[in-house]
Amino acid sequence: MSGRSTPSQTVGPFYSIGFSWLERSDLAEGVTGGTRITIRGRVLDGDNQPVPDAVLEIWQADANGRYGHPEDAPDLLGPNHFWGFGRVSVNDQGEFCFSTTKPGSVPMPNEVKPAPHLVVSIFMRGLLRRLVTRIYFAGESANDSDAVLARVPASRRQTLIATGNTVDKQMLRWDVHLQGDNETVFFDY
């Protein structure tokens, strides 16, 4: 019997085994109506260096605030149905890009409608649990009354806001900072 210890291991990354069918960089492919947007960004570590093996999983409502689920909106499940879900991998520079339709506010019983947003889960090496965050949109009046955004300290809210391009208003920028001074706000789900 050897006295050498075995190398320690973390979970993954095993993203390509059985999950390639989930890769979808256009969450609203074939859907008409609504405002098309593209979100580009990077996943960066605490030293502001790119993370080359992260995967972002995105969930969202359609332009009318409905999810593409049989219990929420069975009429969305036609041949060109709204997916509202996708996974995108980052490249070696930590860059990602996906396109979709800007979501509408989801109706909530007895509550003020939340601001339009995307829910994003981040998977990567060294994480045993996913990181969950949201993308909100700059200039939305509903941001001021959104119950989730209101719980985030004002000084940190900008980490959740996708900002527009001055030339192309449908091209948005949103970076994920895993640690550091500009760390993205992550939620416990």
C-alpha positions as CSV (number, residue, x, y, z in Angstrom):
1,M,0.0,0.0,0.0
2,S,1.4,3.4,-1.0
3,G,1.6,6.3,1.3
4,R,0.9,8.8,-1.5
5,S,-2.3,10.7,-1.4
6,T,-4.5,10.8,-4.5
7,P,-5.1,14.2,-6.2
8,S,-8.1,16.1,-5.1
9,Q,-10.9,16.6,-7.6
10,T,-13.8,18.9,-8.0
11,V,-16.9,18.1,-9.9
12,G,-16.7,18.6,-13.7
13,P,-16.5,20.1,-16.0
14,F,-18.6,17.5,-17.8
15,Y,-20.7,19.9,-19.8
16,S,-20.4,18.2,-23.1
17,I,-21.5,14.8,-22.0
18,G,-25.2,14.5,-22.7
19,F,-25.9,18.2,-22.6
20,S,-25.0,19.4,-26.1
21,W,-28.7,19.4,-27.1
22,L,-29.3,22.1,-24.5
23,E,-26.8,24.5,-26.1
24,R,-29.0,27.2,-27.6
25,S,-27.6,30.7,-28.2
26,D,-30.9,32.0,-29.7
27,L,-33.6,31.6,-27.0
28,A,-36.4,32.9,-29.3
29,E,-35.4,31.4,-32.7
30,G,-38.3,31.6,-35.1
31,V,-40.5,33.7,-32.8
32,T,-42.0,36.8,-34.3
33,G,-42.9,39.9,-32.3
34,G,-41.2,41.5,-29.4
35,T,-37.9,43.3,-29.4
36,R,-34.9,41.2,-30.3
37,I,-31.8,41.7,-28.2
38,T,-28.3,40.3,-28.1
39,I,-26.4,40.1,-24.9
40,R,-22.6,39.9,-24.9
41,G,-20.3,39.7,-22.0
42,R,-17.5,37.9,-20.2
43,V,-17.1,35.7,-17.1
44,L,-14.2,37.0,-15.0
45,D,-12.6,35.7,-11.9
46,G,-11.5,37.7,-8.8
47,D,-8.3,38.8,-10.5
48,N,-10.4,40.1,-13.5
49,Q,-9.1,37.2,-15.6
50,P,-11.3,35.3,-18.0
51,V,-12.9,32.0,-16.9
52,P,-12.6,29.7,-20.0
53,D,-14.9,26.9,-19.0
54,A,-18.1,28.4,-17.7
55,V,-21.6,27.7,-18.9
56,L,-24.5,30.1,-18.6
57,E,-28.0,28.7,-18.4
58,I,-30.7,31.3,-19.2
59,W,-34.5,31.2,-18.3
60,Q,-36.9,33.9,-19.3
61,A,-40.5,34.8,-20.1
62,D,-41.6,35.9,-23.6
63,A,-42.4,39.5,-24.6
64,N,-45.9,39.1,-22.9
65,G,-44.5,37.8,-19.6
66,R,-45.4,34.2,-20.2
67,Y,-43.1,31.2,-19.9
68,G,-42.9,28.5,-22.6
69,H,-44.4,25.9,-20.4
70,P,-47.6,23.9,-20.9
71,E,-49.1,25.1,-17.6
72,D,-48.3,28.8,-18.2
73,A,-48.9,29.2,-21.9
74,P,-49.8,26.1,-23.9
75,D,-50.4,28.2,-27.0
76,L,-46.7,29.0,-27.1
77,L,-45.8,25.3,-27.7
78,G,-46.4,25.3,-31.5
79,P,-43.8,24.5,-34.2
80,N,-42.1,27.9,-33.7
81,H,-42.6,28.0,-30.0
82,F,-40.8,30.3,-27.6
83,W,-38.2,28.3,-25.8
84,G,-37.2,30.9,-23.2
85,F,-34.3,28.6,-22.2
86,G,-30.8,28.0,-23.5
87,R,-27.3,27.3,-22.5
88,V,-24.2,29.1,-23.8
89,S,-20.6,28.2,-23.2
90,V,-17.9,30.8,-22.9
91,N,-14.9,30.7,-25.2
92,D,-11.2,30.7,-24.1
93,Q,-11.4,34.5,-23.3
94,G,-14.5,33.9,-21.1
95,E,-16.8,35.6,-23.7
96,F,-20.4,34.6,-24.3
97,C,-23.1,35.8,-26.6
98,F,-26.8,35.0,-26.9
99,S,-29.9,36.4,-28.6
100,T,-33.5,36.5,-27.5
101,T,-36.6,38.5,-27.2
102,K,-36.7,41.1,-24.5
103,P,-39.0,39.6,-21.8
104,G,-42.1,41.2,-20.5
105,S,-43.1,41.6,-16.9
106,V,-44.5,38.3,-15.4
107,P,-47.9,38.7,-13.8
108,M,-47.7,38.1,-10.0
109,P,-50.8,37.5,-7.8
110,N,-51.3,40.3,-5.3
111,E,-47.9,41.9,-6.1
112,V,-46.4,44.6,-8.2
113,K,-45.2,43.2,-11.5
114,P,-41.5,42.5,-11.4
115,A,-39.2,44.3,-13.9
116,P,-38.4,42.4,-17.1
117,H,-35.4,40.2,-16.4
118,L,-33.6,37.0,-17.3
119,V,-32.6,34.4,-14.7
120,V,-29.1,33.1,-15.2
121,S,-27.4,30.1,-13.6
122,I,-23.6,29.8,-13.9
123,F,-21.8,26.4,-13.9
124,M,-18.0,26.1,-13.9
125,R,-15.0,24.3,-12.5
126,G,-14.7,24.3,-8.8
127,L,-18.4,25.0,-8.2
128,L,-20.4,22.3,-6.4
129,R,-23.5,24.4,-6.6
130,R,-24.6,26.7,-9.4
131,L,-24.5,30.5,-9.0
132,V,-27.8,32.2,-9.7
133,T,-28.2,35.8,-10.7
134,R,-30.5,38.0,-12.9
135,I,-30.1,40.3,-15.8
136,Y,-32.2,43.5,-15.7
137,F,-32.3,46.2,-18.3
138,A,-31.1,49.8,-18.0
139,G,-33.8,52.4,-18.2
140,E,-36.8,50.2,-17.2
141,S,-39.2,52.2,-15.0
142,A,-40.2,48.9,-13.3
143,N,-36.7,48.5,-11.9
144,D,-37.6,51.0,-9.2
145,S,-40.4,48.8,-7.9
146,D,-39.0,45.3,-8.5
147,A,-39.1,43.4,-5.2
148,V,-35.9,41.4,-5.8
149,L,-33.9,44.4,-7.1
150,A,-35.1,46.4,-4.1
151,R,-33.4,43.9,-1.8
152,V,-30.0,44.5,-3.4
153,P,-28.0,47.4,-2.0
154,A,-28.1,50.4,-4.3
155,S,-24.3,50.3,-4.7
156,R,-24.4,46.8,-6.1
157,R,-27.5,46.9,-8.4
158,Q,-25.4,47.9,-11.4
159,T,-23.9,44.4,-11.5
160,L,-27.4,43.1,-12.5
161,I,-28.1,45.7,-15.2
162,A,-27.3,45.1,-18.9
163,T,-26.3,48.3,-20.6
164,G,-27.0,49.3,-24.1
165,N,-24.7,50.2,-27.0
166,T,-24.9,53.8,-28.0
167,V,-25.0,52.8,-31.7
168,D,-27.1,49.6,-31.6
169,K,-29.8,49.7,-28.8
170,Q,-30.5,46.0,-29.2
171,M,-26.8,45.0,-28.5
172,L,-26.4,44.8,-24.7
173,R,-23.4,44.3,-22.5
174,W,-23.4,42.3,-19.2
175,D,-20.3,40.9,-17.5
176,V,-20.2,38.3,-14.7
177,H,-17.6,39.0,-12.0
178,L,-17.2,36.0,-9.7
179,Q,-15.3,37.9,-7.0
180,G,-13.7,41.2,-6.2
181,D,-14.8,44.8,-6.0
182,N,-17.4,44.6,-8.8
183,E,-18.7,41.1,-7.9
184,T,-22.0,40.2,-9.5
185,V,-24.9,39.8,-7.1
186,F,-25.8,36.1,-6.7
187,F,-29.0,34.8,-5.1
188,D,-29.7,31.7,-3.0
189,Y,-32.3,29.6,-4.7
